Amino acid sequence: MRGIIAVDFDGTLCEDRFPDIGIPNFALMNELISKRKEGYKLILWTCRNGEDLEAAVSFCRFHHLEFDAVNNNLPQIIERYGGDSRKIYADIYIDDKAWQPSWAEVQEEGNYERDEKYA
């Protein structure tokens, strides 16, 4: 296994039109299809559930995008850690709501002060 990629659905794999399904993000879908062929494991990581989740999985499958897990950790991760945590374990997370500032940006904004006790 090369790595695990967790990807969101609404606003990421397609335009956000929840509960409907928006226009597909073909560039991302094609990249993920290629990554899966290279040996990466894919997890669909979405807030959708029930019929809305089934519609999302069917939509992806129609566009030849298959997942190794849906809103769950991979079996080998569950075995490794002794359970299925609510947090999905992945090496890469792709989500339209994601934002990760660099430490320099955080310090520059004054939102972080180093506590020497934990240094």
N, CA, C and O atoms as CSV, one atom per row, in Angstrom:
chain,resi,resn,atom,element,x,y,z
A,1,MET,N,N,0.843,-1.184,0.000
A,1,MET,CA,C,0.000,0.000,0.000
A,1,MET,C,C,0.886,1.244,0.000
A,1,MET,O,O,1.799,1.359,0.818
A,2,ARG,N,N,0.623,2.151,-0.893
A,2,ARG,CA,C,1.430,3.372,-1.016
A,2,ARG,C,C,1.035,4.432,-0.001
A,2,ARG,O,O,1.878,5.215,0.436
A,3,GLY,N,N,-0.223,4.465,0.375
A,3,GLY,CA,C,-0.721,5.466,1.309
A,3,GLY,C,C,-2.239,5.450,1.296
A,3,GLY,O,O,-2.865,4.762,0.489
A,4,ILE,N,N,-2.815,6.222,2.206
A,4,ILE,CA,C,-4.270,6.293,2.325
A,4,ILE,C,C,-4.701,7.731,2.053
A,4,ILE,O,O,-4.156,8.677,2.621
A,5,ILE,N,N,-5.687,7.873,1.179
A,5,ILE,CA,C,-6.234,9.192,0.846
A,5,ILE,C,C,-7.696,9.205,1.264
A,5,ILE,O,O,-8.482,8.375,0.807
A,6,ALA,N,N,-8.064,10.146,2.135
A,6,ALA,CA,C,-9.458,10.353,2.526
A,6,ALA,C,C,-9.962,11.580,1.787
A,6,ALA,O,O,-9.336,12.638,1.836
A,7,VAL,N,N,-11.093,11.444,1.100
A,7,VAL,CA,C,-11.597,12.540,0.278
A,7,VAL,C,C,-13.068,12.807,0.587
A,7,VAL,O,O,-13.872,11.883,0.710
A,8,ASP,N,N,-13.393,14.075,0.706
A,8,ASP,CA,C,-14.760,14.535,0.948
A,8,ASP,C,C,-15.543,14.489,-0.359
A,8,ASP,O,O,-14.958,14.385,-1.438
A,9,PHE,N,N,-16.855,14.567,-0.260
A,9,PHE,CA,C,-17.697,14.507,-1.456
A,9,PHE,C,C,-18.188,15.898,-1.867
A,9,PHE,O,O,-17.708,16.452,-2.856
A,10,ASP,N,N,-19.132,16.462,-1.123
A,10,ASP,CA,C,-19.745,17.739,-1.509
A,10,ASP,C,C,-18.738,18.881,-1.456
A,10,ASP,O,O,-18.106,19.120,-0.427
A,11,GLY,N,N,-18.598,19.576,-2.565
A,11,GLY,CA,C,-17.655,20.680,-2.653
A,11,GLY,C,C,-16.243,20.237,-2.985
A,11,GLY,O,O,-15.352,21.072,-3.145
A,12,THR,N,N,-16.028,18.932,-3.090
A,12,THR,CA,C,-14.694,18.403,-3.357
A,12,THR,C,C,-14.724,17.502,-4.593
A,12,THR,O,O,-14.120,17.834,-5.613
A,13,LEU,N,N,-15.419,16.372,-4.512
A,13,LEU,CA,C,-15.560,15.505,-5.686
A,13,LEU,C,C,-16.615,16.033,-6.650
A,13,LEU,O,O,-16.642,15.659,-7.823
A,14,CYS,N,N,-17.473,16.893,-6.151
A,14,CYS,CA,C,-18.473,17.536,-7.008
A,14,CYS,C,C,-18.812,18.897,-6.408
A,14,CYS,O,O,-18.498,19.185,-5.252
A,15,GLU,N,N,-19.451,19.712,-7.212
A,15,GLU,CA,C,-19.922,21.011,-6.753
A,15,GLU,C,C,-20.886,20.793,-5.586
A,15,GLU,O,O,-21.673,19.847,-5.600
A,16,ASP,N,N,-20.828,21.660,-4.585
A,16,ASP,CA,C,-21.683,21.510,-3.405
A,16,ASP,C,C,-23.107,21.948,-3.721
A,16,ASP,O,O,-23.387,23.137,-3.869
A,17,ARG,N,N,-24.001,20.971,-3.821
A,17,ARG,CA,C,-25.425,21.203,-4.073
A,17,ARG,C,C,-26.281,20.371,-3.124
A,17,ARG,O,O,-27.440,20.077,-3.419
A,18,PHE,N,N,-25.699,19.991,-1.972
A,18,PHE,CA,C,-26.383,19.100,-1.037
A,18,PHE,C,C,-27.809,19.571,-0.771
A,18,PHE,O,O,-28.010,20.765,-0.550
A,19,PRO,N,N,-28.791,18.702,-0.781
A,19,PRO,CA,C,-28.713,17.247,-0.842
A,19,PRO,C,C,-28.600,16.693,-2.268
A,19,PRO,O,O,-28.443,15.487,-2.458
A,20,ASP,N,N,-28.680,17.579,-3.268
A,20,ASP,CA,C,-28.476,17.136,-4.643
A,20,ASP,C,C,-26.986,16.908,-4.869
A,20,ASP,O,O,-26.165,17.175,-3.992
A,21,ILE,N,N,-26.655,16.416,-6.042
A,21,ILE,CA,C,-25.252,16.198,-6.409
A,21,ILE,C,C,-24.901,17.164,-7.523
A,21,ILE,O,O,-25.579,17.225,-8.549
A,22,GLY,N,N,-23.833,17.917,-7.310
A,22,GLY,CA,C,-23.428,18.930,-8.263
A,22,GLY,C,C,-22.566,18.386,-9.391
A,22,GLY,O,O,-22.419,17.175,-9.561
A,23,ILE,N,N,-22.010,19.300,-10.146
A,23,ILE,CA,C,-21.164,18.974,-11.296
A,23,ILE,C,C,-19.912,18.245,-10.820
A,23,ILE,O,O,-19.269,18.689,-9.869
A,24,PRO,N,N,-19.551,17.131,-11.466
A,24,PRO,CA,C,-18.370,16.362,-11.045
A,24,PRO,C,C,-17.070,17.152,-11.200
A,24,PRO,O,O,-16.919,17.945,-12.129
A,25,ASN,N,N,-16.147,16.924,-10.287
A,25,ASN,CA,C,-14.796,17.467,-10.372
A,25,ASN,C,C,-13.942,16.395,-11.059
A,25,ASN,O,O,-13.253,15.614,-10.403
A,26,PHE,N,N,-14.006,16.377,-12.394
A,26,PHE,CA,C,-13.349,15.314,-13.159
A,26,PHE,C,C,-11.836,15.295,-12.964
A,26,PHE,O,O,-11.229,14.224,-12.970
A,27,ALA,N,N,-11.224,16.456,-12.792
A,27,ALA,CA,C,-9.765,16.485,-12.595
A,27,ALA,C,C,-9.382,15.716,-11.338
A,27,ALA,O,O,-8.461,14.900,-11.368
A,28,LEU,N,N,-10.078,15.968,-10.237
A,28,LEU,CA,C,-9.777,15.266,-8.995
A,28,LEU,C,C,-10.157,13.795,-9.097
A,28,LEU,O,O,-9.400,12.931,-8.656
A,29,MET,N,N,-11.310,13.504,-9.667
A,29,MET,CA,C,-11.741,12.114,-9.800
A,29,MET,C,C,-10.724,11.303,-10.598
A,29,MET,O,O,-10.362,10.197,-10.198
A,30,ASN,N,N,-10.268,11.841,-11.713
A,30,ASN,CA,C,-9.292,11.136,-12.540
A,30,ASN,C,C,-7.966,10.947,-11.817
A,30,ASN,O,O,-7.325,9.905,-11.957
A,31,GLU,N,N,-7.552,11.941,-11.049
A,31,GLU,CA,C,-6.315,11.824,-10.274
A,31,GLU,C,C,-6.446,10.718,-9.228
A,31,GLU,O,O,-5.515,9.938,-9.030
A,32,LEU,N,N,-7.589,10.648,-8.564
A,32,LEU,CA,C,-7.801,9.609,-7.551
A,32,LEU,C,C,-7.880,8.220,-8.174
A,32,LEU,O,O,-7.386,7.251,-7.598
A,33,ILE,N,N,-8.492,8.119,-9.335
A,33,ILE,CA,C,-8.530,6.836,-10.055
A,33,ILE,C,C,-7.099,6.381,-10.361
A,33,ILE,O,O,-6.768,5.207,-10.194
A,34,SER,N,N,-6.265,7.305,-10.805
A,34,SER,CA,C,-4.852,6.989,-11.087
A,34,SER,C,C,-4.112,6.591,-9.819
A,34,SER,O,O,-3.346,5.628,-9.824
A,35,LYS,N,N,-4.335,7.322,-8.739
A,35,LYS,CA,C,-3.655,7.015,-7.479
A,35,LYS,C,C,-4.043,5.625,-6.981
A,35,LYS,O,O,-3.197,4.894,-6.466
A,36,ARG,N,N,-5.298,5.259,-7.128
A,36,ARG,CA,C,-5.735,3.923,-6.689
A,36,ARG,C,C,-5.036,2.841,-7.516
A,36,ARG,O,O,-4.649,1.803,-6.981
A,37,LYS,N,N,-4.876,3.085,-8.824
A,37,LYS,CA,C,-4.157,2.129,-9.680
A,37,LYS,C,C,-2.691,2.016,-9.273
A,37,LYS,O,O,-2.068,0.973,-9.473
A,38,GLU,N,N,-2.138,3.090,-8.701
A,38,GLU,CA,C,-0.745,3.091,-8.239
A,38,GLU,C,C,-0.579,2.398,-6.892
A,38,GLU,O,O,0.546,2.200,-6.434
A,39,GLY,N,N,-1.683,2.028,-6.256
A,39,GLY,CA,C,-1.602,1.314,-4.989
A,39,GLY,C,C,-2.070,2.074,-3.773
A,39,GLY,O,O,-2.022,1.541,-2.664
A,40,TYR,N,N,-2.525,3.308,-3.943
A,40,TYR,CA,C,-3.087,4.052,-2.821
A,40,TYR,C,C,-4.454,3.481,-2.477
A,40,TYR,O,O,-5.154,2.970,-3.351
A,41,LYS,N,N,-4.835,3.567,-1.210
A,41,LYS,CA,C,-6.166,3.194,-0.757
A,41,LYS,C,C,-6.994,4.473,-0.633
A,41,LYS,O,O,-6.499,5.497,-0.162
A,42,LEU,N,N,-8.249,4.407,-1.055
A,42,LEU,CA,C,-9.122,5.582,-1.026
A,42,LEU,C,C,-10.268,5.378,-0.052
A,42,LEU,O,O,-10.882,4.312,-0.001
A,43,ILE,N,N,-10.543,6.426,0.722
A,43,ILE,CA,C,-11.682,6.426,1.633
A,43,ILE,C,C,-12.576,7.612,1.270
A,43,ILE,O,O,-12.110,8.749,1.204
A,44,LEU,N,N,-13.860,7.341,1.037
A,44,LEU,CA,C,-14.826,8.428,0.892
A,44,LEU,C,C,-15.166,8.875,2.309
A,44,LEU,O,O,-15.613,8.079,3.135
A,45,TRP,N,N,-14.950,10.146,2.573
A,45,TRP,CA,C,-15.036,10.712,3.914
A,45,TRP,C,C,-16.017,11.877,3.849
A,45,TRP,O,O,-15.630,12.995,3.508
A,46,THR,N,N,-17.276,11.627,4.173
A,46,THR,CA,C,-18.326,12.606,3.961
A,46,THR,C,C,-19.323,12.612,5.116
A,46,THR,O,O,-19.437,11.631,5.852
A,47,CYS,N,N,-20.031,13.704,5.267
A,47,CYS,CA,C,-21.099,13.788,6.274
A,47,CYS,C,C,-22.391,13.153,5.772
A,47,CYS,O,O,-23.337,12.982,6.542
A,48,ARG,N,N,-22.440,12.805,4.502
A,48,ARG,CA,C,-23.655,12.170,3.961
A,48,ARG,C,C,-23.900,10.831,4.646
A,48,ARG,O,O,-22.967,10.141,5.058
A,49,ASN,N,N,-25.176,10.484,4.757
A,49,ASN,CA,C,-25.532,9.171,5.279
A,49,ASN,C,C,-26.828,8.714,4.623
A,49,ASN,O,O,-27.470,9.475,3.900
A,50,GLY,N,N,-27.200,7.485,4.877
A,50,GLY,CA,C,-28.437,6.936,4.332
A,50,GLY,C,C,-28.491,6.991,2.814
A,50,GLY,O,O,-27.508,6.689,2.136
A,51,GLU,N,N,-29.645,7.377,2.286
A,51,GLU,CA,C,-29.835,7.442,0.834
A,51,GLU,C,C,-28.914,8.459,0.175
A,51,GLU,O,O,-28.473,8.262,-0.958
A,52,ASP,N,N,-28.623,9.545,0.882
A,52,ASP,CA,C,-27.708,10.554,0.320
A,52,ASP,C,C,-26.305,9.988,0.155
A,52,ASP,O,O,-25.626,10.299,-0.823
A,53,LEU,N,N,-25.867,9.168,1.091
A,53,LEU,CA,C,-24.553,8.519,0.984
A,53,LEU,C,C,-24.557,7.502,-0.152
A,53,LEU,O,O,-23.611,7.443,-0.937
A,54,GLU,N,N,-25.610,6.709,-0.242
A,54,GLU,CA,C,-25.720,5.735,-1.334
A,54,GLU,C,C,-25.680,6.428,-2.688
A,54,GLU,O,O,-25.068,5.919,-3.626
A,55,ALA,N,N,-26.325,7.582,-2.798
A,55,ALA,CA,C,-26.318,8.335,-4.054
A,55,ALA,C,C,-24.901,8.814,-4.398
A,55,ALA,O,O,-24.497,8.783,-5.560
A,56,ALA,N,N,-24.156,9.254,-3.387
A,56,ALA,CA,C,-22.781,9.717,-3.608
A,56,ALA,C,C,-21.885,8.578,-4.074
A,56,ALA,O,O,-21.095,8.743,-5.003
A,57,VAL,N,N,-22.008,7.417,-3.425
A,57,VAL,CA,C,-21.185,6.259,-3.807
A,57,VAL,C,C,-21.549,5.825,-5.221
A,57,VAL,O,O,-20.659,5.523,-6.017
A,58,SER,N,N,-22.830,5.789,-5.549
A,58,SER,CA,C,-23.270,5.410,-6.900
A,58,SER,C,C,-22.764,6.402,-7.939
A,58,SER,O,O,-22.335,6.004,-9.022
A,59,PHE,N,N,-22.811,7.683,-7.617
A,59,PHE,CA,C,-22.318,8.734,-8.504
A,59,PHE,C,C,-20.837,8.505,-8.814
A,59,PHE,O,O,-20.423,8.562,-9.972
A,60,CYS,N,N,-20.047,8.244,-7.772
A,60,CYS,CA,C,-18.608,8.010,-7.964
A,60,CYS,C,C,-18.376,6.746,-8.781
A,60,CYS,O,O,-17.557,6.735,-9.700
A,61,ARG,N,N,-19.089,5.696,-8.449
A,61,ARG,CA,C,-18.941,4.432,-9.176
A,61,ARG,C,C,-19.293,4.620,-10.656
A,61,ARG,O,O,-18.620,4.071,-11.529
A,62,PHE,N,N,-20.347,5.394,-10.939
A,62,PHE,CA,C,-20.731,5.683,-12.318
A,62,PHE,C,C,-19.575,6.325,-13.076
A,62,PHE,O,O,-19.400,6.097,-14.273
A,63,HIS,N,N,-18.784,7.137,-12.360
A,63,HIS,CA,C,-17.629,7.821,-12.962
A,63,HIS,C,C,-16.329,7.030,-12.750
A,63,HIS,O,O,-15.235,7.582,-12.863
A,64,HIS,N,N,-16.460,5.732,-12.441
A,64,HIS,CA,C,-15.325,4.799,-12.329
A,64,HIS,C,C,-14.416,5.079,-11.146
A,64,HIS,O,O,-13.253,4.675,-11.151
A,65,LEU,N,N,-14.926,5.761,-10.138
A,65,LEU,CA,C,-14.163,6.016,-8.923
A,65,LEU,C,C,-14.697,5.094,-7.829
A,65,LEU,O,O,-15.840,5.221,-7.391
A,66,GLU,N,N,-13.848,4.169,-7.401
A,66,GLU,CA,C,-14.204,3.190,-6.371
A,66,GLU,C,C,-13.423,3.499,-5.099
A,66,GLU,O,O,-12.344,4.089,-5.143
A,67,PHE,N,N,-13.987,3.090,-3.967
A,67,PHE,CA,C,-13.359,3.339,-2.674
A,67,PHE,C,C,-13.083,2.030,-1.949
A,67,PHE,O,O,-13.787,1.036,-2.126
A,68,ASP,N,N,-12.035,2.057,-1.125
A,68,ASP,CA,C,-11.688,0.906,-0.300
A,68,ASP,C,C,-12.467,0.919,1.016
A,68,ASP,O,O,-12.585,-0.110,1.682
A,69,ALA,N,N,-12.994,2.082,1.386
A,69,ALA,CA,C,-13.835,2.225,2.575
A,69,ALA,C,C,-14.688,3.480,2.394
A,69,ALA,O,O,-14.321,4.405,1.669
A,70,VAL,N,N,-15.823,3.485,3.067
A,70,VAL,CA,C,-16.722,4.643,3.023
A,70,VAL,C,C,-17.076,5.011,4.465
A,70,VAL,O,O,-17.734,4.247,5.172
A,71,ASN,N,N,-16.633,6.181,4.879
A,71,ASN,CA,C,-16.874,6.700,6.229
A,71,ASN,C,C,-16.405,5.744,7.330
A,71,ASN,O,O,-16.917,5.780,8.449
A,72,ASN,N,N,-15.447,4.904,7.014
A,72,ASN,CA,C,-14.844,3.983,7.975
A,72,ASN,C,C,-13.357,3.884,7.690
A,72,ASN,O,O,-12.891,4.185,6.591
A,73,ASN,N,N,-12.633,3.458,8.700
A,73,ASN,CA,C,-11.218,3.187,8.494
A,73,ASN,C,C,-11.045,1.895,7.712
A,73,ASN,O,O,-11.950,1.062,7.665
A,74,LEU,N,N,-9.889,1.734,7.105
A,74,LEU,CA,C,-9.566,0.497,6.408
A,74,LEU,C,C,-9.438,-0.636,7.423
A,74,LEU,O,O,-9.040,-0.395,8.563
A,75,PRO,N,N,-9.766,-1.864,7.031
A,75,PRO,CA,C,-9.667,-3.004,7.957
A,75,PRO,C,C,-8.284,-3.140,8.601
A,75,PRO,O,O,-8.195,-3.449,9.790
A,76,GLN,N,N,-7.210,-2.916,7.848
A,76,GLN,CA,C,-5.872,-3.066,8.412
A,76,GLN,C,C,-5.573,-1.989,9.460
A,76,GLN,O,O,-4.786,-2.229,10.376
A,77,ILE,N,N,-6.185,-0.816,9.342
A,77,ILE,CA,C,-6.010,0.244,10.344
A,77,ILE,C,C,-6.793,-0.117,11.604
A,77,ILE,O,O,-6.306,0.077,12.717
A,78,ILE,N,N,-7.997,-0.640,11.429
A,78,ILE,CA,C,-8.805,-1.075,12.571
A,78,ILE,C,C,-8.064,-2.157,13.347
A,78,ILE,O,O,-8.031,-2.144,14.577
A,79,GLU,N,N,-7.469,-3.094,12.612
A,79,GLU,CA,C,-6.716,-4.169,13.259
A,79,GLU,C,C,-5.484,-3.621,13.978
A,79,GLU,O,O,-5.200,-4.006,15.113
A,80,ARG,N,N,-4.752,-2.719,13.312
A,80,ARG,CA,C,-3.527,-2.164,13.891
A,80,ARG,C,C,-3.796,-1.443,15.212
A,80,ARG,O,O,-3.037,-1.593,16.170
A,81,TYR,N,N,-4.885,-0.655,15.262
A,81,TYR,CA,C,-5.162,0.168,16.437
A,81,TYR,C,C,-6.213,-0.425,17.364
A,81,TYR,O,O,-6.568,0.187,18.371
A,82,GLY,N,N,-6.712,-1.608,17.032
A,82,GLY,CA,C,-7.617,-2.297,17.933
A,82,GLY,C,C,-9.035,-1.765,17.976
A,82,GLY,O,O,-9.757,-2.009,18.942
A,83,GLY,N,N,-9.445,-1.044,16.949
A,83,GLY,CA,C,-10.809,-0.530,16.901
A,83,GLY,C,C,-10.968,0.478,15.781
A,83,GLY,O,O,-9.995,0.881,15.144
A,84,ASP,N,N,-12.196,0.875,15.554
A,84,ASP,CA,C,-12.507,1.842,14.497
A,84,ASP,C,C,-12.865,3.181,15.122
A,84,ASP,O,O,-14.013,3.414,15.499
A,85,SER,N,N,-11.888,4.043,15.228
A,85,SER,CA,C,-12.075,5.371,15.789
A,85,SER,C,C,-13.031,6.190,14.920
A,85,SER,O,O,-13.177,5.923,13.727
A,86,ARG,N,N,-13.666,7.166,15.512
A,86,ARG,CA,C,-14.514,8.072,14.727
A,86,ARG,C,C,-13.662,8.882,13.739
A,86,ARG,O,O,-14.153,9.290,12.686
A,87,LYS,N,N,-12.403,9.111,14.074
A,87,LYS,CA,C,-11.522,9.853,13.182
A,87,LYS,C,C,-10.952,8.906,12.136
A,87,LYS,O,O,-10.397,7.858,12.464
A,88,ILE,N,N,-11.097,9.287,10.886
A,88,ILE,CA,C,-10.560,8.488,9.788
A,88,ILE,C,C,-9.051,8.700,9.723
A,88,ILE,O,O,-8.575,9.835,9.701
A,89,TYR,N,N,-8.304,7.596,9.692
A,89,TYR,CA,C,-6.849,7.646,9.569
A,89,TYR,C,C,-6.495,7.678,8.091
A,89,TYR,O,O,-6.931,6.823,7.321
A,90,ALA,N,N,-5.693,8.678,7.696
A,90,ALA,CA,C,-5.224,8.780,6.316
A,90,ALA,C,C,-3.888,9.508,6.297
A,90,ALA,O,O,-3.505,10.166,7.264
A,91,ASP,N,N,-3.189,9.375,5.176
A,91,ASP,CA,C,-1.950,10.117,4.969
A,91,ASP,C,C,-2.236,11.468,4.319
A,91,ASP,O,O,-1.510,12.440,4.527
A,92,ILE,N,N,-3.307,11.508,3.527
A,92,ILE,CA,C,-3.699,12.725,2.816
A,92,ILE,C,C,-5.204,12.907,2.999
A,92,ILE,O,O,-5.977,11.966,2.818
A,93,TYR,N,N,-5.611,14.124,3.359
A,93,TYR,CA,C,-7.023,14.463,3.492
A,93,TYR,C,C,-7.347,15.538,2.452
A,93,TYR,O,O,-6.682,16.572,2.391
A,94,ILE,N,N,-8.367,15.288,1.642
A,94,ILE,CA,C,-8.772,16.253,0.621
A,94,ILE,C,C,-10.195,16.683,0.947
A,94,ILE,O,O,-11.120,15.871,0.915
A,95,ASP,N,N,-10.366,17.968,1.262
A,95,ASP,CA,C,-11.658,18.479,1.710
A,95,ASP,C,C,-11.745,19.961,1.371
A,95,ASP,O,O,-10.783,20.702,1.572
A,96,ASP,N,N,-12.878,20.392,0.866
A,96,ASP,CA,C,-13.041,21.794,0.510
A,96,ASP,C,C,-13.032,22.710,1.737
A,96,ASP,O,O,-12.827,23.916,1.601
A,97,LYS,N,N,-13.246,22.166,2.905
A,97,LYS,CA,C,-13.266,22.970,4.132
A,97,LYS,C,C,-11.916,22.962,4.850
A,97,LYS,O,O,-11.766,23.598,5.893
A,98,ALA,N,N,-10.941,22.252,4.302
A,98,ALA,CA,C,-9.646,22.104,4.973
A,98,ALA,C,C,-8.817,23.372,4.873
A,98,ALA,O,O,-8.833,24.077,3.864
A,99,TRP,N,N,-8.099,23.638,5.940
A,99,TRP,CA,C,-7.154,24.739,5.980
A,99,TRP,C,C,-6.117,24.403,7.017
A,99,TRP,O,O,-6.449,24.083,8.158
A,100,GLN,N,N,-4.872,24.473,6.630
A,100,GLN,CA,C,-3.813,24.190,7.578
A,100,GLN,C,C,-2.748,25.262,7.441
A,100,GLN,O,O,-1.961,25.249,6.495
A,101,PRO,N,N,-2.726,26.184,8.380
A,101,PRO,CA,C,-1.707,27.228,8.311
A,101,PRO,C,C,-0.334,26.680,8.660
A,101,PRO,O,O,-0.207,25.683,9.371
A,102,SER,N,N,0.678,27.343,8.152
A,102,SER,CA,C,2.030,26.981,8.575
A,102,SER,C,C,2.240,27.542,9.976
A,102,SER,O,O,1.534,28.460,10.395
A,103,TRP,N,N,3.216,26.986,10.702
A,103,TRP,CA,C,3.494,27.518,12.031
A,103,TRP,C,C,3.913,28.977,11.955
A,103,TRP,O,O,3.594,29.760,12.850
A,104,ALA,N,N,4.621,29.349,10.903
A,104,ALA,CA,C,5.044,30.743,10.749
A,104,ALA,C,C,3.823,31.658,10.645
A,104,ALA,O,O,3.810,32.740,11.234
A,105,GLU,N,N,2.800,31.234,9.902
A,105,GLU,CA,C,1.584,32.042,9.781
A,105,GLU,C,C,0.861,32.170,11.120
A,105,GLU,O,O,0.365,33.242,11.467
A,106,VAL,N,N,0.807,31.088,11.852
A,106,VAL,CA,C,0.136,31.116,13.154
A,106,VAL,C,C,0.863,32.065,14.092
A,106,VAL,O,O,0.233,32.889,14.755
A,107,GLN,N,N,2.180,31.956,14.152
A,107,GLN,CA,C,2.960,32.816,15.036
A,107,GLN,C,C,2.875,34.271,14.585
A,107,GLN,O,O,2.801,35.178,15.415
A,108,GLU,N,N,2.885,34.493,13.276
A,108,GLU,CA,C,2.807,35.845,12.733
A,108,GLU,C,C,1.499,36.522,13.116
A,108,GLU,O,O,1.474,37.725,13.377
A,109,GLU,N,N,0.418,35.758,13.150
A,109,GLU,CA,C,-0.889,36.296,13.508
A,109,GLU,C,C,-1.038,36.468,15.013
A,109,GLU,O,O,-2.012,37.059,15.478
A,110,GLY,N,N,-0.083,35.958,15.771
A,110,GLY,CA,C,-0.149,36.086,17.217
A,110,GLY,C,C,-1.122,35.122,17.861
A,110,GLY,O,O,-1.543,35.336,18.998
A,111,ASN,N,N,-1.486,34.065,17.154
A,111,ASN,CA,C,-2.442,33.095,17.690
A,111,ASN,C,C,-1.767,31.971,18.462
A,111,ASN,O,O,-2.436,31.058,18.946
A,112,TYR,N,N,-0.467,32.035,18.576
A,112,TYR,CA,C,0.240,30.949,19.245
A,112,TYR,C,C,1.414,31.527,20.002
A,112,TYR,O,O,2.223,32.271,19.448
A,113,GLU,N,N,1.499,31.184,21.255
A,113,GLU,CA,C,2.655,31.557,22.052
A,113,GLU,C,C,3.290,30.283,22.550
A,113,GLU,O,O,2.616,29.418,23.109
A,114,ARG,N,N,4.547,30.170,22.354
A,114,ARG,CA,C,5.268,28.965,22.778
A,114,ARG,C,C,5.311,28.901,24.299
A,114,ARG,O,O,5.720,29.852,24.965
A,115,ASP,N,N,4.893,27.795,24.821
A,115,ASP,CA,C,4.949,27.567,26.266
A,115,ASP,C,C,6.182,26.715,26.526
A,115,ASP,O,O,6.224,25.541,26.158
A,116,GLU,N,N,7.170,27.304,27.154
A,116,GLU,CA,C,8.444,26.623,27.377
A,116,GLU,C,C,8.280,25.329,28.163
A,116,GLU,O,O,9.105,24.423,28.048
A,117,LYS,N,N,7.224,25.240,28.956
A,117,LYS,CA,C,6.977,24.029,29.736
A,117,LYS,C,C,6.804,22.815,28.818
A,117,LYS,O,O,7.144,21.699,29.212
A,118,TYR,N,N,6.279,23.013,27.600
A,118,TYR,CA,C,6.030,21.917,26.680
A,118,TYR,C,C,7.025,21.889,25.536
A,118,TYR,O,O,6.881,21.078,24.622
A,119,ALA,N,N,8.023,22.747,25.561
A,119,ALA,CA,C,8.986,22.816,24.464
A,119,ALA,C,C,9.942,21.654,24.499
A,119,ALA,O,O,10.823,21.553,23.645
